[in-house]
Amino acid sequence: MMAGSDRSFLLFGAAMPALPFPPLPRHALLGSVIRSAVLIGVIASSARSPARAAEPPERVVDGLQVLYTFEALVKGVFPDRAGVGEGIDLRIDKPQGVRFHAGRMGLDVPVVIASDGPAKRLTQALRQAQQFSLEVWITPAEGEQTGPARIVSLSLDTSKRSLSLVQEKGRYELRLRTSTTSDNGTPATPTPDGTAVHRPTHLVATRTPDGIVRLSLDGKEVATNTVAGDMNRWPDDCRLVVGNEVSGDRPWRGEIALVALYARALSADEIAQNFAAGPPQIEEAALLPPGQPEQVDVVGALIPFLSDCCFNGSAGEEAAAGRAIMAAHEE
């Protein structure tokens, strides 16, 4: 405060004109300054908060028979998450042979991930419907894989199956057993050459009751074929296998995030919807034990500092305090 009858004063270092009334005492200014500082902190924090991302669309569930995600083993198995009838869980023969990272399972060495016994409920549902959809989210380790390498298979052995989704060299293939194809599901329906590459891929194979087979990559149809006949020759004793054949000698290498089978052919719009929903997103931080965030008492921290400025400091010190608050707001 300046001396004499001239009641001008300094605010943030600038001279202000005389007031027609006496200035507030310092203890009254303290509460006002604290409230202003807290308000500035709240506004600055809100301005820095990231905007909420749009929620992805819901996945299609109508006709779903089995669903698997691969973020981790649960009591030694990958549980069937479809919630339809008796679950068909998958068990791995060599748990040490896989790795988990952010919702994906990495297959670098041959392992067998299969149902403990025949996937009879699944076989009967698809056979009765005479149609299906097989959906996966995968990242091949490389485009050139042979065997053919089994991604997902409903089969008995290397030469007898109901259906298999495989990778052969630089393409994907659907092998489907009907009354007009072999026990091995050949001739197969392939995607174009060069479509199997090392990148996250949404792959869906569908078959309608009238025999139309379609393969879609990342929400877009890339291959179509007519596989005539019925599916009545599907044997009840086939097992569901992921990343290999039951025999263990047709390994597929890469990362896999999701496998789903439906007892109907998804439409193009439904395939696009599941593609837009994306693979399961498991943040690595979510896999860690919860931490104990440090609680910061902003008001408690400011009181000693502002009290010293308001009760013991000079006008210059008040100006410095004001500039400090404004600088914190502008950062």
C-alpha positions as CSV (number, residue, x, y, z in Angstrom):
1,M,0.0,0.0,0.0
2,M,1.3,3.5,-0.9
3,A,1.7,6.1,1.9
4,G,-0.5,9.2,2.4
5,S,-4.0,10.0,1.5
6,D,-3.5,8.8,-2.1
7,R,-5.1,5.4,-1.9
8,S,-3.6,4.0,-5.1
9,F,-2.1,0.6,-4.8
10,L,-0.1,-2.0,-6.7
11,L,-1.7,-5.1,-8.3
12,F,0.7,-7.5,-10.1
13,G,3.2,-4.6,-10.3
14,A,0.9,-2.0,-12.0
15,A,-0.3,1.2,-10.3
16,M,-4.0,1.5,-10.0
17,P,-6.1,4.7,-9.4
18,A,-7.2,5.7,-5.9
19,L,-10.3,3.9,-4.6
20,P,-13.3,5.7,-3.1
21,F,-13.3,3.3,-0.2
22,P,-10.7,1.8,2.0
23,P,-9.0,-1.3,0.7
24,L,-9.8,-4.7,2.3
25,P,-7.5,-5.8,5.1
26,R,-5.0,-8.4,4.2
27,H,-6.8,-11.3,6.1
28,A,-9.9,-10.6,4.0
29,L,-7.8,-10.7,0.8
30,L,-6.4,-14.1,1.8
31,G,-9.6,-16.0,1.3
32,S,-10.3,-14.3,-2.0
33,V,-6.8,-15.1,-3.3
34,I,-7.0,-18.7,-2.2
35,R,-10.4,-19.2,-3.9
36,S,-9.0,-17.6,-7.1
37,A,-6.0,-19.8,-7.1
38,V,-8.0,-23.0,-6.6
39,L,-10.4,-21.9,-9.4
40,I,-7.5,-21.3,-11.7
41,G,-6.1,-24.8,-11.0
42,V,-9.4,-26.4,-11.7
43,I,-9.8,-24.6,-15.0
44,A,-6.3,-25.4,-16.1
45,S,-6.8,-29.1,-15.2
46,S,-10.0,-29.2,-17.1
47,A,-8.4,-27.6,-20.1
48,R,-5.7,-30.3,-20.2
49,S,-8.1,-33.2,-19.8
50,P,-8.2,-35.2,-23.1
51,A,-11.5,-35.5,-24.9
52,R,-13.3,-38.8,-24.5
53,A,-13.0,-41.0,-27.5
54,A,-16.1,-42.2,-29.2
55,E,-17.3,-45.6,-28.0
56,P,-16.9,-48.4,-30.5
57,P,-20.0,-50.1,-31.8
58,E,-21.3,-53.2,-30.0
59,R,-20.3,-56.6,-31.5
60,V,-23.0,-58.7,-33.2
61,V,-24.2,-61.5,-30.8
62,D,-27.2,-62.9,-32.7
63,G,-26.4,-66.5,-33.6
64,L,-23.1,-66.5,-31.6
65,Q,-22.0,-70.0,-30.5
66,V,-18.5,-69.7,-29.2
67,L,-16.3,-66.7,-28.5
68,Y,-12.7,-66.6,-27.3
69,T,-10.3,-63.8,-26.3
70,F,-6.7,-64.4,-25.6
71,E,-5.5,-61.8,-23.0
72,A,-4.6,-64.5,-20.5
73,L,-5.3,-68.1,-19.3
74,V,-8.1,-68.4,-16.8
75,K,-7.6,-71.4,-14.5
76,G,-5.5,-73.1,-17.2
77,V,-8.0,-72.6,-20.1
78,F,-9.3,-70.0,-22.5
79,P,-12.9,-69.9,-21.5
80,D,-15.8,-69.8,-24.0
81,R,-17.3,-66.3,-23.5
82,A,-20.3,-66.7,-25.7
83,G,-22.6,-67.8,-22.8
84,V,-24.5,-70.3,-25.0
85,G,-25.3,-73.7,-23.5
86,E,-22.4,-75.6,-22.1
87,G,-19.2,-73.7,-22.7
88,I,-16.5,-75.2,-25.0
89,D,-13.3,-74.1,-23.3
90,L,-9.9,-74.4,-24.9
91,R,-6.9,-75.9,-23.2
92,I,-3.2,-75.4,-24.2
93,D,-0.8,-78.3,-24.1
94,K,2.3,-76.1,-23.5
95,P,1.4,-72.9,-21.6
96,Q,5.1,-71.8,-21.6
97,G,5.0,-71.8,-25.4
98,V,2.9,-68.7,-25.7
99,R,3.2,-65.0,-24.8
100,F,0.6,-62.5,-23.9
101,H,0.7,-58.8,-24.7
102,A,-2.1,-56.2,-24.5
103,G,-4.9,-58.6,-25.2
104,R,-3.1,-60.7,-27.8
105,M,-1.6,-64.2,-27.6
106,G,1.6,-64.7,-29.5
107,L,2.3,-68.1,-31.1
108,D,6.0,-68.5,-31.8
109,V,6.5,-72.2,-31.3
110,P,4.1,-75.1,-32.1
111,V,1.4,-75.6,-29.4
112,V,-2.0,-77.2,-29.5
113,I,-4.9,-75.1,-28.2
114,A,-8.0,-77.3,-28.3
115,S,-11.3,-78.4,-26.7
116,D,-10.8,-81.2,-24.2
117,G,-13.2,-83.4,-26.2
118,P,-15.4,-83.2,-29.3
119,A,-17.1,-79.8,-29.8
120,K,-20.4,-81.6,-30.3
121,R,-22.7,-78.7,-29.4
122,L,-20.9,-76.4,-31.9
123,T,-20.9,-79.1,-34.7
124,Q,-24.6,-79.8,-34.2
125,A,-25.6,-76.1,-34.2
126,L,-23.8,-75.3,-37.4
127,R,-24.9,-78.6,-39.1
128,Q,-28.5,-77.9,-38.3
129,A,-28.3,-74.3,-39.5
130,Q,-26.4,-75.4,-42.7
131,Q,-24.6,-72.0,-42.4
132,F,-22.0,-70.4,-40.3
133,S,-19.6,-67.4,-39.8
134,L,-16.0,-67.9,-38.6
135,E,-14.3,-64.7,-37.4
136,V,-10.8,-64.0,-36.2
137,W,-8.6,-61.0,-35.3
138,I,-5.0,-62.1,-36.1
139,T,-1.5,-60.7,-37.0
140,P,0.5,-63.3,-39.0
141,A,4.1,-63.5,-38.1
142,E,4.8,-63.5,-41.9
143,G,2.8,-63.9,-45.1
144,E,4.6,-67.1,-46.3
145,Q,3.4,-69.9,-44.1
146,T,2.7,-73.5,-45.3
147,G,1.2,-76.7,-44.2
148,P,-1.4,-75.2,-44.7
149,A,-1.0,-73.5,-41.3
150,R,-4.1,-73.9,-39.2
151,I,-5.6,-70.7,-37.8
152,V,-8.8,-72.3,-36.6
153,S,-10.0,-75.8,-37.3
154,L,-13.0,-78.1,-36.4
155,S,-11.3,-81.4,-37.3
156,L,-10.3,-84.9,-36.5
157,D,-6.8,-84.9,-37.9
158,T,-4.7,-83.5,-40.8
159,S,-7.0,-85.1,-43.5
160,K,-10.5,-85.1,-41.9
161,R,-12.4,-82.0,-40.9
162,S,-15.7,-80.1,-41.0
163,L,-14.1,-76.7,-41.6
164,S,-10.7,-75.0,-41.3
165,L,-9.5,-71.5,-41.8
166,V,-5.9,-71.8,-42.9
167,Q,-3.0,-69.7,-44.2
168,E,-1.2,-71.1,-47.3
169,K,1.8,-69.1,-48.5
170,G,0.5,-65.5,-49.1
171,R,-3.2,-66.1,-48.8
172,Y,-6.0,-67.4,-46.5
173,E,-8.2,-70.4,-47.4
174,L,-11.5,-71.8,-46.1
175,R,-11.7,-75.6,-46.2
176,L,-15.3,-76.8,-45.9
177,R,-16.6,-80.3,-45.9
178,T,-20.0,-80.8,-47.7
179,S,-21.7,-83.6,-49.6
180,T,-19.8,-82.4,-52.7
181,T,-16.3,-81.8,-51.3
182,S,-13.7,-84.2,-49.8
183,D,-13.3,-85.2,-46.2
184,N,-10.4,-82.7,-46.1
185,G,-12.7,-79.9,-47.2
186,T,-11.2,-79.4,-50.6
187,P,-11.3,-77.8,-53.0
188,A,-10.8,-74.7,-50.8
189,T,-12.0,-71.1,-51.2
190,P,-8.9,-68.8,-51.2
191,T,-8.4,-65.1,-50.8
192,P,-6.2,-63.4,-53.5
193,D,-2.5,-64.0,-53.5
194,G,-0.6,-61.5,-51.3
195,T,-3.5,-60.8,-48.9
196,A,-1.9,-62.6,-46.0
197,V,0.6,-60.1,-44.6
198,H,2.2,-59.2,-41.3
199,R,-0.4,-56.7,-40.0
200,P,-3.4,-56.8,-37.7
201,T,-6.2,-58.4,-39.8
202,H,-9.9,-58.9,-39.3
203,L,-10.8,-62.1,-41.3
204,V,-14.4,-63.5,-41.6
205,A,-15.5,-66.6,-43.6
206,T,-19.2,-67.1,-44.1
207,R,-21.4,-69.7,-45.7
208,T,-25.1,-69.4,-46.5
209,P,-27.6,-72.3,-46.6
210,D,-27.6,-72.1,-50.4
211,G,-23.8,-72.7,-50.5
212,I,-22.5,-69.1,-51.1
213,V,-19.1,-68.8,-49.3
214,R,-17.6,-65.3,-48.8
215,L,-14.2,-64.2,-47.3
216,S,-13.9,-60.7,-46.0
217,L,-10.8,-58.8,-44.9
218,D,-11.0,-55.8,-42.7
219,G,-14.7,-55.4,-43.4
220,K,-14.5,-55.8,-47.2
221,E,-15.4,-58.9,-49.2
222,V,-12.3,-60.2,-51.1
223,A,-13.4,-63.6,-52.3
224,T,-16.7,-65.5,-53.1
225,N,-17.4,-69.0,-54.2
226,T,-20.2,-71.5,-54.3
227,V,-19.7,-74.7,-52.3
228,A,-22.7,-76.8,-53.1
229,G,-24.2,-79.6,-51.1
230,D,-25.2,-79.9,-47.5
231,M,-23.2,-80.1,-44.2
232,N,-24.8,-83.3,-43.0
233,R,-21.5,-85.3,-43.2
234,W,-20.0,-83.3,-40.4
235,P,-18.9,-85.8,-37.7
236,D,-19.8,-85.2,-34.1
237,D,-16.4,-86.1,-32.8
238,C,-14.4,-83.1,-34.3
239,R,-12.5,-81.0,-31.8
240,L,-12.1,-77.2,-32.0
241,V,-8.5,-76.2,-32.4
242,V,-6.7,-72.8,-32.6
243,G,-3.2,-72.2,-34.1
244,N,-2.6,-75.8,-35.1
245,E,-4.1,-79.2,-36.0
246,V,-5.1,-81.7,-33.4
247,S,-2.0,-83.7,-34.3
248,G,0.3,-80.7,-33.5
249,D,2.1,-80.7,-36.9
250,R,0.4,-77.8,-38.8
251,P,1.4,-74.8,-36.6
252,W,0.4,-71.3,-37.4
253,R,2.7,-68.4,-36.3
254,G,1.6,-65.0,-35.2
255,E,-0.7,-63.2,-32.8
256,I,-4.3,-63.9,-32.2
257,A,-6.8,-61.7,-30.3
258,L,-10.2,-63.2,-31.0
259,V,-12.1,-66.2,-32.4
260,A,-15.8,-66.4,-32.8
261,L,-18.2,-68.8,-34.5
262,Y,-21.8,-68.1,-35.4
263,A,-24.5,-70.5,-36.5
264,R,-25.5,-68.2,-39.3
265,A,-23.9,-66.2,-42.1
266,L,-23.3,-62.6,-41.0
267,S,-24.3,-59.9,-43.5
268,A,-21.9,-57.5,-45.0
269,D,-23.1,-54.8,-42.6
270,E,-22.7,-57.0,-39.6
271,I,-19.1,-57.9,-40.7
272,A,-18.4,-54.2,-41.0
273,Q,-19.9,-53.6,-37.6
274,N,-17.6,-56.2,-35.9
275,F,-14.6,-54.8,-37.8
276,A,-15.5,-51.3,-36.5
277,A,-15.7,-52.7,-33.0
278,G,-12.1,-53.8,-33.3
279,P,-10.1,-56.4,-31.5
280,P,-10.3,-56.7,-27.7
281,Q,-8.3,-53.7,-26.2
282,I,-6.5,-54.6,-23.0
283,E,-4.3,-51.9,-21.8
284,E,-1.0,-53.1,-20.2
285,A,-1.7,-50.8,-17.3
286,A,-4.9,-52.7,-16.6
287,L,-2.9,-55.9,-16.1
288,L,-0.8,-54.3,-13.3
289,P,-1.9,-54.1,-9.6
290,P,-3.7,-50.8,-8.8
291,G,-1.4,-48.1,-7.5
292,Q,-2.0,-45.7,-4.7
293,P,-2.3,-42.2,-6.2
294,E,-0.7,-39.5,-4.2
295,Q,-3.3,-37.1,-2.8
296,V,-2.3,-33.4,-3.1
297,D,-3.9,-30.8,-0.8
298,V,-3.9,-27.8,-3.1
299,V,-5.5,-25.4,-0.6
300,G,-3.3,-26.6,2.2
301,A,-0.2,-26.1,0.1
302,L,-1.2,-22.6,-0.9
303,I,-2.2,-21.3,2.6
304,P,1.3,-20.9,4.1
305,F,2.6,-19.3,0.9
306,L,-0.2,-16.9,0.4
307,S,-0.5,-16.1,4.1
308,D,3.2,-15.1,4.2
309,C,2.6,-12.9,1.1
310,C,-0.6,-11.3,2.5
311,F,0.4,-10.7,6.1
312,N,4.2,-10.4,6.1
313,G,5.1,-9.5,2.6
314,S,5.4,-6.2,0.8
315,A,3.5,-4.9,-2.2
316,G,6.3,-6.3,-4.4
317,E,5.9,-9.7,-2.9
318,E,2.1,-9.6,-3.5
319,A,2.9,-8.8,-7.1
320,A,5.3,-11.7,-7.4
321,A,2.7,-14.1,-5.9
322,G,0.1,-12.9,-8.4
323,R,2.5,-13.3,-11.3
324,A,3.3,-16.8,-10.1
325,I,-0.4,-17.8,-10.1
326,M,-0.9,-16.4,-13.6
327,A,2.2,-18.1,-14.9
328,A,0.9,-21.5,-13.6
329,H,-2.4,-20.9,-15.3
330,E,-0.7,-20.1,-18.7
331,E,1.6,-23.2,-18.8
